[in-house]
Amino acid sequence: METFCSRRGSRARGGVEENILAIIDGNDSKDTQDANDDRIVFLQAVRAASLDQDKAAPPTFKMCEAVFQILRVVKSPELIMESFRLLDEIEKRFPRVDLSDKGAESSQPMVVEEAWSPFVFSSDITAGKEDTAGECSSGPFDSAVFYLLIQDLAEVINTTKFSTLDIKSLRKMLMFQYLINVLEGDFVSRNKAYEETMKWMFVKESLLSMLLSSRRISYKVLMKDCLSIMCGLCQVSGELDNDLASSNSSMEKPSQHEDIAVVLALPEVRNATRTAMQKLLTMIMDLDMSRKKADSQGSTTRADGVRTPLIEIILDELTYDTDMLSHFLQTYSEPKWKLEIVMQYFAKYTAKPSVRTRRSDNSVEYDGTLIGIFKCFSNVSSMKNITKKISKDVVQILLAHGFQAHLSLPSPHNEVKCNFDSKDKVKRNTLVELCENLISAYRSLKSSYGKMEILPLGKEALFTAAAILSMET
C-alpha cells in the first residue's frame, strides 16, 4: 500500500514511559482502593505527559495498552469513565491515519505504522482466552472478540432493564464507543483518499474492511445484532427517562443503590452508544458503495470475498418487522442513507410494470425520485396498489421519514432563498413541488381511507411542508 510512515511512537521518551508505567507496576489484576488510587495517578500522568502540553508527544504503545487495560478490567465507574475519555482524547489528538496535503492526484493516507491500536487482525490471534467479550484481561481486539462484544451488547440492551445496568454493561458500551471511534478515524481518511484516487487498496486495508472480511464471524448475524442494538436503544429511551424520574427518591439514599454513578451516566452513555452504532452502520454502507465502485472498475479480486451489502440486510429486516422499521427510522438520522433506505423500500412495491394493461394505464409509474413516490400516492389507483402490499401506517412512516431526510440533506438539495438566480429557482421549485406532492399524497390517503388516523410524525411532516409553502406565497 502506498502510504507514508512516521516513526512517531519512538519519539516518546523512554525514561518518561518507565516512570509513568512504574506507578501501576504490579497492580494489573488488583481490585483494591490503593490499586485504584495508583491507577488514577497513572491516568493523570499520561494525560499530563501527552495532552496537557501544546507540543506534547503521543503516549507510547505500552502506555496506551495500560490505559486500555484499565478500561477492560476495573470495577470503579470513575476509572472506567476516565480511562475511556483519555483514550478517546488521545485518538482525536494523535490520529493513526490522516491525509497528505499534496492535492487530489497524489492524496493518500499517511499511516503511523508504529502507533498503538486496540485492533490486531492476524491468523494467530485466538479468541479462546476470553470468557466474555470485553472481559479479556489482555491482548488486542480481533474480529471474533468484537463479534462477541456486539452479541453481549445486544443481550444487555434487549433483555436487561436499562435502569439496573451494572458496571460490566457500562464498560461494554464505553468500549464499543471507543472502538467505533478508532474504526472511524481509520476508515474516513482512507475512504476519502479512495474517492480521490480510485485506489481500492486504501479502503481494503482499513480496519473496518479487515474486521468485516474475517471468516471467524458471521457477517449477517453481526449486522442483525447491530440493528437489534440500535432499535433496542430507541425503544428503551422513553422507558429509561421514566425509570430515572421515578427513582429520584431511592437515588438520594446511596445504601439502596450501589451504582448511582452508573445510573446518572446512563442517558449520556445510551445516546452516545446509539450514535456510535449509527456511525458503524453508515461506515459499512459507505464501504459497500466504495466496494461497488471498485468492482465496476475491476479493482477487486476473488481474495476480497463476497459480502451482502448492508442496505439489503437492513431492508430485509425492516420489511418483515414493522416495529423495527419505526424504531430504526426514528433513531437513524444520517440523511443520505436514510433517504436511500426509504427509496429502496418503496421501490420494492412501486416497480415499473413490464407490460402495459388497461389497468396500469391509469397508474402513475415510479420514476426513482422522492417526488415520484409522492405522486404515486396522489394517484388513487397507484396508491391502492401499494397499500395492498404495505400497511397504511407503514406508508405514513416512510413518507414522513423520507421527507424529513430530504430536508436534512446538505444544500444544494433543499435550500429555499428569497433572492435567487436561475439555479436557486430550480432548487426552490423542486422543494416546493416536493411539499405540494407530500400534502397531496396524504390527502389522497385520507380521502380513500376516511377512518385512517394520521400519525404524529405524519402531522409533523405536513406542518413542515405547509410552513415551507407559506414562505413562497
C-alpha positions, 0 to 999 in steps of 0.5 A: 500500500502506498502510504507514508510512515512516521516513526512517531511512537519512538519519539516518546521518551523512554525514561518518561514511559518507565516512570509513568508505567512504574506507578501501576507496576504490579497492580494489573489484576488488583481490585483494591482502593490503593490499586485504584488510587495508583491507577488514577495517578497513572491516568493523570500522568499520561494525560499530563505527559501527552495532552496537557502540553501544546507540543506534547508527544503521543503516549507510547504503545505500552502506555496506551495498552495500560490505559486500555487495560484499565478500561477492560478490567476495573470495577470503579465507574470513575476509572472506567469513565476516565480511562475511556475519555483519555483514550478517546482524547488521545485518538482525536489528538494523535490520529493513526491515519490522516491525509497528505496535503499534496492535492487530489492526484497524489492524496493518500493516507499517511499511516503511523505504522508504529502507533498503538491500536486496540485492533490486531487482525492476524491468523494467530490471534485466538479468541479462546482466552476470553470468557466474555467479550470485553472481559479479556484481561489482555491482548488486542481486539480481533474480529471474533472478540468484537463479534462477541462484544456486539452479541453481549451488547445486544443481550444487555440492551434487549433483555436487561432493564436499562435502569439496573445496568451494572458496571460490566454493561457500562464498560461494554458500551464505553468500549464499543464507543471507543472502538467505533471511534478508532474504526472511524478515524481509520476508515474516513481518511482512507475512504476519502483518499479512495474517492480521490484516487480510485485506489481500492487498496486504501479502503481494503486495508482499513480496519473496518474492511479487515474486521468485516472480511474475517471468516471467524464471524458471521457477517449477517448475524453481526449486522442483525445484532447491530440493528437489534442494538440500535432499535433496542436503544430507541425503544428503551429511551422513553422507558429509561427517562421514566425509570430515572424520574421515578427513582429520584427518591431511592437515588438520594439514599446511596445504601439502596443503590450501589451504582448511582454513578452508573445510573446518572451516566446512563442517558449520556452513555445510551445516546452516545452508544446509539450514535456510535452504532449509527456511525458503524452502520453508515461506515459499512454502507459507505464501504459497500458503495466504495466496494461497488465502485471498485468492482465496476472498475475491476479493482477487486479480486476473488481474495476480497470475498463476497459480502451482502451489502448492508442496505439489503440486510437492513431492508430485509429486516425492516420489511418483515418487522414493522416495529423495527422499521419505526424504531430504526427510522426514528433513531437513524438520522444520517440523511443520505442513507436514510433517504436511500433506505426509504427509496429502496423500500418503496421501490420494492412495491412501486416497480415499473410494470413490464407490460402495459394493461388497461389497468396500469394505464391509469397508474402513475409509474415510479420514476426513482425520485422522492417526488415520484413516490409522492405522486404515486400516492396522489394517484388513487389507483397507484396508491391502492396498489401499494397499500395492498402490499404495505400497511397504511401506517407503514406508508405514513412512516416512510413518507414522513421519514423520507421527507424529513431526510430530504430536508436534512440533506446538505444544500444544494438539495433543499435550500429555499432563498428569497433572492435567487438566480436561475439555479436557486429557482430550480432548487426552490421549485423542486422543494416546493413541488416536493411539499405540494406532492407530500400534502397531496399524497396524504390527502389522497390517503385520507380521502380513500381511507376516511377512518385512517388516523394520521400519525404524529410524525405524519402531522409533523411532516405536513406542518413542515411542508405547509410552513415551507409553502407559506414562505413562497406565497 
